[in-house]
Every structure is written in structure tokens, then in C-alpha cells.
Amino acid sequence: MVYEVKNFDHLLGLTGFSDTLLKNHFTLYQGYVTNTNKLADLISAMVKEEKVSTPEFAELKRRFGWEFNGMRLHELYFSNVAKNGKALSAGSALMKKIVADFGSYELWEKEMRAITAMRGIGWGIVYYDISTGKIFNTWVNEHDVGHLSTCAPILVIDVFEHAYITDYGIKRADYLEALFKVLNWEEASKRLELVSGH
């Protein structure tokens, strides 16, 4: 299977994000797609050549998780921002879920902002736990480490420096302020509906 680069040029002109920052970020994402395909081809060739007991095969398999998740997390991130970001609808299933699991939208946002403001690189992810039906905020340090089993990402926030340093320097709080204004809650709601069945 060949993974294809998704086009996110419709985000150019996004309020709070320069086109330079976005284009650089898209290029970084394209690298993950390219490397995912290269690794898939190399792994397939090694299987055919019966080289699966080699250290090289093991390292390629380990690296695949990094590149694949880097690709997918960026796709989720770019898809959950929009030029016409709107507040989450009070009557939406996602808002009801947030209120049920956090007590209020304000408490959810307070925790999510605290998580995404923590020192270090990584991702802030709102997960839906398929086993319990609960949603919660979490920190994922690296693309391939720290993801939670039986959980599906509903909202993804990139807090690696490349997501903001061009426009905001080291002022991550300013980036997060701009980002929260352009979150695509319709996309997050669709993701919840897809995994929860309602």
C-alpha cells in the first residue's frame, strides 16, 4: 500500500498562522509520508528476502511506528483546525460528553491548556476510550510512545516547536491562544461519532 500526501493548502491564510509556518509544517508532514512509504518498501523486501531475523529488520520495524504516527498525527492535527473555527456547540454530543466527563467545558479547556503548555515536545490529545466510553486529555511525548490502547484520538494538538516557533518564537502560550481560536470542533465531533456510534 502506498500512503499519499494529503493536501492541506486550504489552511493557508489561517488566522494566527503565517503561510511560511504552515508550508514548513506541511513539508515536514510530507517527509513522514515519504519515509513511511520507504520503510514499508524496505520491510517488505526484507521479508521476501528472508532477512527478518536481522538487527536491520528490527530497527526498520521500530522506526516505522515513528514515521507512521508522525504522518497520521499531523493529518489529524491539520484536519482539526479550520479557517472559520467556531466554538463547540452547546447541544453537540461532544460538548455533552465533555461536560459529563469533566464537569464543564471550562474545566476541560483548563486541563488541556495546562497539558499542552507543559515543558517538552509532544502532542496534546483528547482520547475517547472505546472500552469505557470516557474521554480524557493526555500528553504523548513522542509519535510512537505513550499512545493509549483502546483509545481513539478525537482532537490532536501539535506542541513540537516546529508547529509554532516560526511565528511565536518560544512563546508556546501565544501559539495555544491562537490555536484554540481555530479548532475545528465539527471534525472533532465527527471523530467522536465515528468511534462512539453516537
Backbone as JSON Lines, residues from 0, in Angstrom:
{"i":0,"aa":"M","n":[0.84,-1.18,0.0],"ca":[0.0,0.0,0.0],"c":[0.88,1.24,0.0]}
{"i":1,"aa":"V","n":[0.55,2.18,-0.84],"ca":[1.28,3.44,-0.89],"c":[0.46,4.51,-0.16]}
{"i":2,"aa":"Y","n":[1.08,5.16,0.81],"ca":[0.41,6.25,1.53],"c":[0.61,7.53,0.75]}
{"i":3,"aa":"E","n":[-0.46,8.29,0.6],"ca":[-0.41,9.51,-0.19],"c":[-0.46,10.74,0.7]}
{"i":4,"aa":"V","n":[0.25,11.77,0.26],"ca":[0.26,13.05,0.96],"c":[-1.1,13.7,0.79]}
{"i":5,"aa":"K","n":[-1.7,14.11,1.89],"ca":[-2.96,14.85,1.83],"c":[-2.64,16.33,1.69]}
{"i":6,"aa":"N","n":[-3.47,17.02,0.94],"ca":[-3.25,18.43,0.68],"c":[-4.01,19.27,1.71]}
{"i":7,"aa":"F","n":[-3.27,20.09,2.44],"ca":[-3.87,20.95,3.45],"c":[-3.7,22.43,3.09]}
{"i":8,"aa":"D","n":[-3.47,22.72,1.8],"ca":[-3.28,24.11,1.37],"c":[-4.49,25.0,1.67]}
{"i":9,"aa":"H","n":[-5.66,24.39,1.86],"ca":[-6.85,25.19,2.19],"c":[-6.68,25.92,3.53]}
{"i":10,"aa":"L","n":[-5.68,25.51,4.32],"ca":[-5.43,26.19,5.6],"c":[-4.58,27.45,5.45]}
{"i":11,"aa":"L","n":[-3.97,27.64,4.28],"ca":[-3.17,28.86,4.08],"c":[-4.07,30.07,4.32]}
{"i":12,"aa":"G","n":[-3.54,31.04,5.04],"ca":[-4.34,32.2,5.42],"c":[-5.03,32.02,6.76]}
{"i":13,"aa":"L","n":[-4.73,30.93,7.47],"ca":[-5.31,30.65,8.78],"c":[-4.94,31.76,9.76]}
{"i":14,"aa":"T","n":[-5.92,32.31,10.43],"ca":[-5.69,33.38,11.38],"c":[-4.73,32.93,12.47]}
{"i":15,"aa":"G","n":[-3.68,33.72,12.68],"ca":[-2.7,33.43,13.72],"c":[-1.54,32.56,13.27]}
{"i":16,"aa":"F","n":[-1.55,32.15,11.98],"ca":[-0.51,31.26,11.47],"c":[-0.04,31.78,10.11]}
{"i":17,"aa":"S","n":[1.24,32.09,10.01],"ca":[1.75,32.58,8.73],"c":[1.77,31.45,7.71]}
{"i":18,"aa":"D","n":[1.7,31.84,6.45],"ca":[1.8,30.83,5.39],"c":[3.16,30.15,5.41]}
{"i":19,"aa":"T","n":[4.19,30.88,5.81],"ca":[5.53,30.28,5.9],"c":[5.54,29.16,6.93]}
{"i":20,"aa":"L","n":[4.98,29.42,8.11],"ca":[4.92,28.39,9.14],"c":[4.13,27.18,8.63]}
{"i":21,"aa":"L","n":[2.97,27.43,8.04],"ca":[2.13,26.32,7.57],"c":[2.83,25.52,6.47]}
{"i":22,"aa":"K","n":[3.44,26.21,5.51],"ca":[4.12,25.49,4.42],"c":[5.28,24.65,4.95]}
{"i":23,"aa":"N","n":[6.04,25.2,5.91],"ca":[7.11,24.42,6.52],"c":[6.57,23.19,7.24]}
{"i":24,"aa":"H","n":[5.45,23.39,7.92],"ca":[4.82,22.28,8.65],"c":[4.3,21.23,7.67]}
{"i":25,"aa":"F","n":[3.73,21.66,6.56],"ca":[3.25,20.71,5.55],"c":[4.42,19.91,4.96]}
{"i":26,"aa":"T","n":[5.55,20.59,4.75],"ca":[6.74,19.91,4.22],"c":[7.24,18.86,5.19]}
{"i":27,"aa":"L","n":[7.24,19.19,6.48],"ca":[7.64,18.22,7.49],"c":[6.71,17.0,7.45]}
{"i":28,"aa":"Y","n":[5.42,17.25,7.38],"ca":[4.43,16.17,7.28],"c":[4.68,15.31,6.04]}
{"i":29,"aa":"Q","n":[4.96,15.95,4.91],"ca":[5.22,15.2,3.67],"c":[6.42,14.26,3.84]}
{"i":30,"aa":"G","n":[7.39,14.68,4.63],"ca":[8.54,13.83,4.92],"c":[8.13,12.56,5.66]}
{"i":31,"aa":"Y","n":[7.17,12.68,6.57],"ca":[6.69,11.49,7.28],"c":[6.01,10.52,6.32]}
{"i":32,"aa":"V","n":[5.25,11.05,5.38],"ca":[4.58,10.19,4.39],"c":[5.63,9.49,3.53]}
{"i":33,"aa":"T","n":[6.6,10.25,3.05],"ca":[7.67,9.68,2.22],"c":[8.41,8.58,2.98]}
{"i":34,"aa":"N","n":[8.78,8.86,4.22],"ca":[9.54,7.88,5.0],"c":[8.7,6.66,5.37]}
{"i":35,"aa":"T","n":[7.41,6.85,5.59],"ca":[6.53,5.71,5.86],"c":[6.53,4.77,4.66]}
{"i":36,"aa":"N","n":[6.42,5.33,3.47],"ca":[6.44,4.52,2.25],"c":[7.78,3.83,2.04]}
{"i":37,"aa":"K","n":[8.88,4.55,2.27],"ca":[10.2,3.95,2.11],"c":[10.4,2.78,3.07]}
{"i":38,"aa":"L","n":[10.0,2.98,4.32],"ca":[10.16,1.91,5.3],"c":[9.28,0.71,4.97]}
{"i":39,"aa":"A","n":[8.05,0.97,4.53],"ca":[7.16,-0.14,4.16],"c":[7.78,-0.96,3.03]}
{"i":40,"aa":"D","n":[8.37,-0.29,2.06],"ca":[9.02,-0.98,0.94],"c":[10.24,-1.79,1.41]}
{"i":41,"aa":"L","n":[11.07,-1.19,2.25],"ca":[12.25,-1.88,2.76],"c":[11.86,-3.1,3.6]}
{"i":42,"aa":"I","n":[10.86,-2.94,4.44],"ca":[10.41,-4.06,5.28],"c":[9.87,-5.19,4.42]}
{"i":43,"aa":"S","n":[9.07,-4.84,3.43],"ca":[8.51,-5.85,2.52],"c":[9.62,-6.61,1.79]}
{"i":44,"aa":"A","n":[10.63,-5.88,1.33],"ca":[11.75,-6.51,0.63],"c":[12.52,-7.45,1.56]}
{"i":45,"aa":"M","n":[12.71,-7.04,2.8],"ca":[13.44,-7.88,3.75],"c":[12.66,-9.16,4.07]}
{"i":46,"aa":"V","n":[11.34,-9.05,4.13],"ca":[10.52,-10.24,4.37],"c":[10.67,-11.21,3.2]}
{"i":47,"aa":"K","n":[10.58,-10.68,1.98],"ca":[10.72,-11.52,0.78],"c":[12.09,-12.17,0.7]}
{"i":48,"aa":"E","n":[13.11,-11.45,1.16],"ca":[14.48,-11.96,1.12],"c":[14.84,-12.77,2.36]}
{"i":49,"aa":"E","n":[13.85,-13.01,3.22],"ca":[14.03,-13.79,4.45],"c":[15.12,-13.21,5.35]}
{"i":50,"aa":"K","n":[15.09,-11.9,5.5],"ca":[16.05,-11.21,6.36],"c":[15.38,-10.68,7.63]}
{"i":51,"aa":"V","n":[14.34,-11.37,8.08],"ca":[13.57,-10.88,9.22],"c":[14.24,-11.12,10.57]}
{"i":52,"aa":"S","n":[15.28,-11.89,10.61],"ca":[15.98,-12.15,11.88],"c":[17.2,-11.25,12.06]}
{"i":53,"aa":"T","n":[17.27,-10.19,11.28],"ca":[18.43,-9.31,11.34],"c":[18.16,-8.09,12.21]}
{"i":54,"aa":"P","n":[19.21,-7.51,12.77],"ca":[19.05,-6.25,13.52],"c":[18.48,-5.14,12.64]}
{"i":55,"aa":"E","n":[18.84,-5.14,11.37],"ca":[18.34,-4.1,10.46],"c":[16.81,-4.17,10.34]}
{"i":56,"aa":"F","n":[16.28,-5.38,10.24],"ca":[14.83,-5.55,10.15],"c":[14.16,-5.02,11.42]}
{"i":57,"aa":"A","n":[14.72,-5.39,12.57],"ca":[14.15,-4.94,13.84],"c":[14.13,-3.42,13.93]}
{"i":58,"aa":"E","n":[15.21,-2.78,13.52],"ca":[15.28,-1.32,13.59],"c":[14.29,-0.67,12.62]}
{"i":59,"aa":"L","n":[14.13,-1.25,11.44],"ca":[13.15,-0.7,10.49],"c":[11.74,-0.8,11.06]}
{"i":60,"aa":"K","n":[11.42,-1.92,11.69],"ca":[10.09,-2.09,12.29],"c":[9.87,-1.08,13.41]}
{"i":61,"aa":"R","n":[10.9,-0.84,14.21],"ca":[10.78,0.16,15.29],"c":[10.59,1.56,14.7]}
{"i":62,"aa":"R","n":[11.34,1.86,13.67],"ca":[11.27,3.2,13.06],"c":[9.93,3.43,12.38]}
{"i":63,"aa":"F","n":[9.32,2.36,11.88],"ca":[8.05,2.5,11.17],"c":[6.99,3.19,12.04]}
{"i":64,"aa":"G","n":[6.92,2.83,13.32],"ca":[5.94,3.45,14.23],"c":[6.12,4.95,14.34]}
{"i":65,"aa":"W","n":[7.38,5.39,14.37],"ca":[7.67,6.83,14.45],"c":[7.17,7.55,13.2]}
{"i":66,"aa":"E","n":[7.53,7.05,12.04],"ca":[7.15,7.71,10.79],"c":[5.64,7.63,10.55]}
{"i":67,"aa":"F","n":[5.04,6.47,10.76],"ca":[3.61,6.29,10.52],"c":[2.79,7.2,11.44]}
{"i":68,"aa":"N","n":[3.11,7.19,12.74],"ca":[2.36,8.04,13.67],"c":[2.63,9.52,13.4]}
{"i":69,"aa":"G","n":[3.86,9.86,12.98],"ca":[4.13,11.24,12.6],"c":[3.24,11.68,11.45]}
{"i":70,"aa":"M","n":[3.04,10.78,10.5],"ca":[2.15,11.05,9.37],"c":[0.72,11.23,9.86]}
{"i":71,"aa":"R","n":[0.2,10.25,10.57],"ca":[-1.21,10.26,10.98],"c":[-1.53,11.38,11.98]}
{"i":72,"aa":"L","n":[-0.66,11.61,12.94],"ca":[-0.93,12.68,13.92],"c":[-0.99,14.05,13.25]}
{"i":73,"aa":"H","n":[-0.11,14.26,12.28],"ca":[-0.17,15.53,11.55],"c":[-1.46,15.64,10.74]}
{"i":74,"aa":"E","n":[-1.9,14.56,10.13],"ca":[-3.16,14.59,9.39],"c":[-4.33,14.91,10.31]}
{"i":75,"aa":"L","n":[-4.33,14.33,11.5],"ca":[-5.39,14.62,12.47],"c":[-5.31,16.07,12.93]}
{"i":76,"aa":"Y","n":[-4.11,16.53,13.21],"ca":[-3.92,17.92,13.66],"c":[-4.39,18.91,12.6]}
{"i":77,"aa":"F","n":[-3.91,18.76,11.37],"ca":[-4.3,19.7,10.31],"c":[-5.81,19.65,10.06]}
{"i":78,"aa":"S","n":[-6.41,18.48,10.22],"ca":[-7.85,18.35,9.99],"c":[-8.68,18.94,11.12]}
{"i":79,"aa":"N","n":[-8.1,19.06,12.32],"ca":[-8.9,19.61,13.4],"c":[-8.6,21.09,13.69]}
{"i":80,"aa":"V","n":[-8.11,21.79,12.63],"ca":[-8.09,23.26,12.65],"c":[-8.8,23.74,11.39]}
{"i":81,"aa":"A","n":[-9.35,24.93,11.45],"ca":[-10.1,25.46,10.31],"c":[-10.04,26.98,10.3]}
{"i":82,"aa":"K","n":[-10.09,27.54,9.1],"ca":[-10.06,28.99,8.96],"c":[-11.22,29.65,9.71]}
{"i":83,"aa":"N","n":[-12.35,29.0,9.69],"ca":[-13.53,29.58,10.34],"c":[-13.84,28.81,11.62]}
{"i":84,"aa":"G","n":[-12.83,28.71,12.5],"ca":[-13.03,27.99,13.76],"c":[-14.17,28.6,14.54]}
{"i":85,"aa":"K","n":[-15.02,27.73,15.06],"ca":[-16.18,28.17,15.84],"c":[-16.15,27.48,17.19]}
{"i":86,"aa":"A","n":[-16.8,28.1,18.15],"ca":[-16.91,27.48,19.47],"c":[-17.67,26.17,19.34]}
{"i":87,"aa":"L","n":[-17.39,25.27,20.23],"ca":[-18.09,24.0,20.27],"c":[-19.56,24.25,20.61]}
{"i":88,"aa":"S","n":[-20.45,23.68,19.82],"ca":[-21.89,23.87,20.01],"c":[-22.34,23.29,21.35]}
{"i":89,"aa":"A","n":[-23.12,24.06,22.08],"ca":[-23.58,23.64,23.41],"c":[-24.42,22.37,23.35]}
{"i":90,"aa":"G","n":[-25.13,22.16,22.25],"ca":[-26.0,20.99,22.14],"c":[-25.36,19.78,21.5]}
{"i":91,"aa":"S","n":[-24.08,19.88,21.13],"ca":[-23.42,18.78,20.43],"c":[-23.14,17.61,21.38]}
{"i":92,"aa":"A","n":[-23.04,16.42,20.79],"ca":[-22.71,15.23,21.59],"c":[-21.34,15.38,22.24]}
{"i":93,"aa":"L","n":[-20.41,16.01,21.54],"ca":[-19.07,16.19,22.11],"c":[-19.12,17.12,23.32]}
{"i":94,"aa":"M","n":[-19.88,18.21,23.24],"ca":[-19.99,19.11,24.39],"c":[-20.63,18.38,25.57]}
{"i":95,"aa":"K","n":[-21.67,17.61,25.3],"ca":[-22.32,16.86,26.37],"c":[-21.34,15.87,27.01]}
{"i":96,"aa":"K","n":[-20.51,15.25,26.18],"ca":[-19.51,14.3,26.67],"c":[-18.47,15.01,27.53]}
{"i":97,"aa":"I","n":[-18.0,16.16,27.06],"ca":[-17.02,16.94,27.82],"c":[-17.59,17.33,29.17]}
{"i":98,"aa":"V","n":[-18.81,17.82,29.19],"ca":[-19.44,18.23,30.45],"c":[-19.63,17.02,31.38]}
{"i":99,"aa":"A","n":[-20.06,15.89,30.81],"ca":[-20.26,14.69,31.63],"c":[-18.95,14.19,32.23]}
{"i":100,"aa":"D","n":[-17.87,14.25,31.46],"ca":[-16.61,13.66,31.91],"c":[-15.69,14.64,32.64]}
{"i":101,"aa":"F","n":[-15.88,15.93,32.44],"ca":[-15.0,16.93,33.07],"c":[-15.73,17.86,34.04]}
{"i":102,"aa":"G","n":[-17.05,17.91,33.95],"ca":[-17.82,18.82,34.8],"c":[-18.26,20.07,34.07]}
{"i":103,"aa":"S","n":[-17.41,20.55,33.16],"ca":[-17.75,21.72,32.34],"c":[-16.73,21.83,31.21]}
{"i":104,"aa":"Y","n":[-17.1,22.59,30.18],"ca":[-16.16,22.85,29.09],"c":[-14.95,23.6,29.64]}
{"i":105,"aa":"E","n":[-15.18,24.55,30.54],"ca":[-14.11,25.36,31.09],"c":[-13.07,24.5,31.82]}
{"i":106,"aa":"L","n":[-13.54,23.5,32.56],"ca":[-12.6,22.61,33.25],"c":[-11.82,21.75,32.26]}
{"i":107,"aa":"W","n":[-12.51,21.3,31.19],"ca":[-11.8,20.55,30.15],"c":[-10.7,21.41,29.55]}
{"i":108,"aa":"E","n":[-11.07,22.65,29.16],"ca":[-10.09,23.53,28.5],"c":[-8.94,23.89,29.43]}
{"i":109,"aa":"K","n":[-9.25,24.12,30.69],"ca":[-8.2,24.45,31.66],"c":[-7.16,23.33,31.73]}
{"i":110,"aa":"E","n":[-7.65,22.08,31.79],"ca":[-6.73,20.94,31.85],"c":[-5.96,20.79,30.54]}
{"i":111,"aa":"M","n":[-6.66,20.93,29.4],"ca":[-5.99,20.74,28.11],"c":[-4.94,21.81,27.87]}
{"i":112,"aa":"R","n":[-5.24,23.03,28.25],"ca":[-4.24,24.1,28.1],"c":[-3.03,23.84,29.0]}
{"i":113,"aa":"A","n":[-3.27,23.33,30.2],"ca":[-2.16,23.01,31.11],"c":[-1.29,21.9,30.52]}
{"i":114,"aa":"I","n":[-1.93,20.89,29.95],"ca":[-1.18,19.77,29.36],"c":[-0.34,20.26,28.19]}
{"i":115,"aa":"T","n":[-0.95,21.03,27.29],"ca":[-0.22,21.46,26.09],"c":[0.82,22.55,26.39]}
{"i":116,"aa":"A","n":[0.75,23.14,27.57],"ca":[1.74,24.15,27.96],"c":[2.92,23.55,28.72]}
{"i":117,"aa":"M","n":[2.86,22.25,29.02],"ca":[3.95,21.61,29.76],"c":[5.26,21.71,28.98]}
{"i":118,"aa":"R","n":[6.36,21.74,29.7],"ca":[7.67,21.77,29.04],"c":[7.88,20.48,28.28]}
{"i":119,"aa":"G","n":[8.57,20.6,27.16],"ca":[8.9,19.42,26.37],"c":[8.12,19.39,25.06]}
{"i":120,"aa":"I","n":[8.54,18.51,24.19],"ca":[7.9,18.35,22.9],"c":[6.9,17.22,22.95]}
{"i":121,"aa":"G","n":[5.9,17.3,22.11],"ca":[4.93,16.21,22.08],"c":[3.59,16.63,21.5]}
{"i":122,"aa":"W","n":[2.57,15.96,21.98],"ca":[1.21,16.13,21.49],"c":[0.24,16.18,22.67]}
{"i":123,"aa":"G","n":[-0.73,17.08,22.58],"ca":[-1.86,17.05,23.49],"c":[-2.99,16.36,22.74]}
{"i":124,"aa":"I","n":[-3.53,15.3,23.3],"ca":[-4.55,14.54,22.6],"c":[-5.77,14.32,23.49]}
{"i":125,"aa":"V","n":[-6.95,14.6,22.94],"ca":[-8.2,14.22,23.59],"c":[-8.54,12.84,23.05]}
{"i":126,"aa":"Y","n":[-8.56,11.87,23.94],"ca":[-8.84,10.49,23.57],"c":[-10.25,10.09,24.0]}
{"i":127,"aa":"Y","n":[-10.84,9.21,23.19],"ca":[-12.08,8.54,23.57],"c":[-11.71,7.09,23.86]}
{"i":128,"aa":"D","n":[-12.0,6.65,25.07],"ca":[-11.69,5.27,25.46],"c":[-12.84,4.37,25.03]}
{"i":129,"aa":"I","n":[-12.6,3.56,24.04],"ca":[-13.63,2.7,23.48],"c":[-14.15,1.71,24.53]}
{"i":130,"aa":"S","n":[-13.31,1.32,25.48],"ca":[-13.7,0.34,26.5],"c":[-14.67,0.92,27.53]}
{"i":131,"aa":"T","n":[-14.51,2.2,27.85],"ca":[-15.33,2.79,28.92],"c":[-16.29,3.86,28.44]}
{"i":132,"aa":"G","n":[-16.07,4.37,27.22],"ca":[-16.91,5.46,26.73],"c":[-16.54,6.82,27.3]}
{"i":133,"aa":"K","n":[-15.43,6.91,27.99],"ca":[-14.99,8.18,28.58],"c":[-14.03,8.9,27.65]}
{"i":134,"aa":"I","n":[-13.99,10.22,27.75],"ca":[-12.95,10.98,27.06],"c":[-12.03,11.59,28.1]}
{"i":135,"aa":"F","n":[-10.78,11.77,27.72],"ca":[-9.83,12.4,28.62],"c":[-8.7,13.01,27.83]}
{"i":136,"aa":"N","n":[-8.03,13.96,28.46],"ca":[-6.89,14.65,27.88],"c":[-5.62,13.92,28.27]}
{"i":137,"aa":"T","n":[-4.68,13.87,27.35],"ca":[-3.42,13.22,27.68],"c":[-2.26,13.88,26.95]}
{"i":138,"aa":"W","n":[-1.08,13.56,27.4],"ca":[0.17,14.01,26.8],"c":[0.84,12.82,26.16]}
{"i":139,"aa":"V","n":[1.26,12.96,24.93],"ca":[2.05,11.93,24.26],"c":[3.38,12.57,23.9]}
{"i":140,"aa":"N","n":[4.45,12.02,24.44],"ca":[5.76,12.64,24.31],"c":[6.35,12.5,22.91]}
{"i":141,"aa":"E","n":[6.3,11.33,22.35],"ca":[6.86,11.07,21.02],"c":[5.77,10.45,20.16]}
{"i":142,"aa":"H","n":[5.96,10.48,18.86],"ca":[4.94,9.93,17.96],"c":[4.63,8.47,18.27]}
{"i":143,"aa":"D","n":[5.65,7.71,18.61],"ca":[5.48,6.25,18.71],"c":[5.47,5.72,20.14]}
{"i":144,"aa":"V","n":[5.44,6.61,21.13],"ca":[5.49,6.19,22.52],"c":[4.41,6.91,23.32]}
{"i":145,"aa":"G","n":[3.68,6.16,24.11],"ca":[2.73,6.77,25.02],"c":[1.29,6.79,24.55]}
{"i":146,"aa":"H","n":[1.02,6.24,23.38],"ca":[-0.38,6.17,22.93],"c":[-1.11,5.15,23.78]}
{"i":147,"aa":"L","n":[-2.39,5.34,23.94],"ca":[-3.17,4.54,24.88],"c":[-4.02,3.51,24.17]}
{"i":148,"aa":"S","n":[-3.87,2.28,24.57],"ca":[-4.61,1.17,23.96],"c":[-6.11,1.35,24.17]}
{"i":149,"aa":"T","n":[-6.88,0.92,23.21],"ca":[-8.36,1.0,23.16],"c":[-8.87,2.44,23.12]}
{"i":150,"aa":"C","n":[-8.0,3.37,22.78],"ca":[-8.41,4.77,22.73],"c":[-8.24,5.34,21.32]}
{"i":151,"aa":"A","n":[-9.17,6.2,20.95],"ca":[-9.14,6.85,19.63],"c":[-8.98,8.36,19.82]}
{"i":152,"aa":"P","n":[-8.08,8.99,19.05],"ca":[-7.91,10.45,19.17],"c":[-9.1,11.2,18.6]}
{"i":153,"aa":"I","n":[-9.62,12.13,19.39],"ca":[-10.75,12.97,18.99],"c":[-10.24,14.35,18.56]}
{"i":154,"aa":"L","n":[-9.24,14.86,19.27],"ca":[-8.66,16.17,18.99],"c":[-7.16,16.06,19.23]}
{"i":155,"aa":"V","n":[-6.36,16.58,18.3],"ca":[-4.9,16.47,18.39],"c":[-4.28,17.85,18.29]}
{"i":156,"aa":"I","n":[-3.39,18.16,19.23],"ca":[-2.69,19.44,19.25],"c":[-1.18,19.17,19.21]}
{"i":157,"aa":"D","n":[-0.54,19.69,18.19],"ca":[0.91,19.54,18.0],"c":[1.61,20.58,18.86]}
{"i":158,"aa":"V","n":[2.46,20.12,19.78],"ca":[3.24,21.06,20.58],"c":[4.74,20.83,20.43]}
{"i":159,"aa":"F","n":[5.13,20.26,19.28],"ca":[6.54,20.3,18.9],"c":[6.82,21.74,18.46]}
{"i":160,"aa":"E","n":[8.04,22.21,18.65],"ca":[8.37,23.6,18.33],"c":[8.09,23.97,16.88]}
{"i":161,"aa":"H","n":[8.22,23.0,15.95],"ca":[8.0,23.34,14.55],"c":[6.59,23.84,14.29]}
{"i":162,"aa":"A","n":[5.64,23.54,15.18],"ca":[4.26,23.95,15.0],"c":[4.05,25.44,15.27]}
{"i":163,"aa":"Y","n":[5.03,26.09,15.93],"ca":[4.79,27.5,16.3],"c":[6.01,28.41,16.3]}
{"i":164,"aa":"I","n":[7.23,27.88,16.32],"ca":[8.41,28.71,16.57],"c":[8.62,29.78,15.49]}
{"i":165,"aa":"T","n":[8.25,29.49,14.25],"ca":[8.41,30.48,13.17],"c":[7.64,31.75,13.47]}
{"i":166,"aa":"D","n":[6.44,31.6,14.0],"ca":[5.58,32.77,14.27],"c":[5.66,33.27,15.71]}
{"i":167,"aa":"Y","n":[5.88,32.37,16.65],"ca":[5.75,32.73,18.06],"c":[7.04,32.59,18.86]}
{"i":168,"aa":"G","n":[8.13,32.22,18.19],"ca":[9.37,32.0,18.94],"c":[9.14,30.92,19.98]}
{"i":169,"aa":"I","n":[9.56,31.19,21.2],"ca":[9.37,30.19,22.26],"c":[8.11,30.47,23.09]}
{"i":170,"aa":"K","n":[7.25,31.32,22.61],"ca":[6.03,31.68,23.34],"c":[4.9,30.7,23.01]}
{"i":171,"aa":"R","n":[5.0,29.53,23.57],"ca":[4.0,28.49,23.29],"c":[2.6,28.93,23.71]}
{"i":172,"aa":"A","n":[2.49,29.67,24.8],"ca":[1.16,30.12,25.26],"c":[0.47,30.97,24.2]}
{"i":173,"aa":"D","n":[1.23,31.79,23.49],"ca":[0.64,32.63,22.44],"c":[0.16,31.76,21.27]}
{"i":174,"aa":"Y","n":[0.95,30.74,20.94],"ca":[0.54,29.78,19.9],"c":[-0.76,29.09,20.31]}
{"i":175,"aa":"L","n":[-0.82,28.61,21.55],"ca":[-2.02,27.9,22.01],"c":[-3.24,28.82,22.01]}
{"i":176,"aa":"E","n":[-3.03,30.08,22.36],"ca":[-4.14,31.05,22.32],"c":[-4.7,31.16,20.91]}
{"i":177,"aa":"A","n":[-3.81,31.26,19.92],"ca":[-4.25,31.34,18.52],"c":[-4.88,30.03,18.08]}
{"i":178,"aa":"L","n":[-4.29,28.91,18.48],"ca":[-4.78,27.61,18.04],"c":[-6.19,27.32,18.57]}
{"i":179,"aa":"F","n":[-6.45,27.63,19.83],"ca":[-7.77,27.34,20.39],"c":[-8.87,28.13,19.67]}
{"i":180,"aa":"K","n":[-8.5,29.23,19.02],"ca":[-9.49,30.02,18.27],"c":[-9.83,29.42,16.91]}
{"i":181,"aa":"V","n":[-8.99,28.5,16.42],"ca":[-9.22,27.92,15.08],"c":[-9.47,26.41,15.13]}
{"i":182,"aa":"L","n":[-9.77,25.89,16.3],"ca":[-10.06,24.46,16.4],"c":[-11.31,24.13,15.58]}
{"i":183,"aa":"N","n":[-11.26,23.03,14.89],"ca":[-12.38,22.57,14.06],"c":[-13.2,21.56,14.87]}
{"i":184,"aa":"W","n":[-14.15,22.09,15.63],"ca":[-14.95,21.25,16.51],"c":[-15.87,20.32,15.73]}
{"i":185,"aa":"E","n":[-16.24,20.72,14.52],"ca":[-17.07,19.83,13.69],"c":[-16.31,18.54,13.39]}
{"i":186,"aa":"E","n":[-15.02,18.66,13.07],"ca":[-14.2,17.47,12.8],"c":[-14.06,16.63,14.06]}
{"i":187,"aa":"A","n":[-13.8,17.26,15.19],"ca":[-13.67,16.52,16.45],"c":[-14.98,15.79,16.78]}
{"i":188,"aa":"S","n":[-16.1,16.45,16.52],"ca":[-17.41,15.83,16.77],"c":[-17.64,14.63,15.87]}
{"i":189,"aa":"K","n":[-17.22,14.74,14.6],"ca":[-17.34,13.61,13.67],"c":[-16.51,12.42,14.15]}
{"i":190,"aa":"R","n":[-15.32,12.71,14.65],"ca":[-14.45,11.63,15.14],"c":[-15.1,10.92,16.33]}
{"i":191,"aa":"L","n":[-15.7,11.7,17.23],"ca":[-16.38,11.09,18.37],"c":[-17.54,10.22,17.9]}
{"i":192,"aa":"E","n":[-18.33,10.74,16.97],"ca":[-19.46,9.97,16.45],"c":[-19.0,8.68,15.79]}
{"i":193,"aa":"L","n":[-17.91,8.75,15.07],"ca":[-17.38,7.58,14.37],"c":[-16.98,6.46,15.35]}
{"i":194,"aa":"V","n":[-16.32,6.83,16.43],"ca":[-15.82,5.81,17.35],"c":[-16.82,5.41,18.43]}
{"i":195,"aa":"S","n":[-17.75,6.31,18.73],"ca":[-18.71,6.01,19.81],"c":[-20.05,5.48,19.3]}
{"i":196,"aa":"G","n":[-20.32,5.73,18.02],"ca":[-21.59,5.3,17.45],"c":[-22.73,6.27,17.71]}
{"i":197,"aa":"H","n":[-22.44,7.4,18.37],"ca":[-23.46,8.46,18.55],"c":[-22.83,9.8,18.81]}
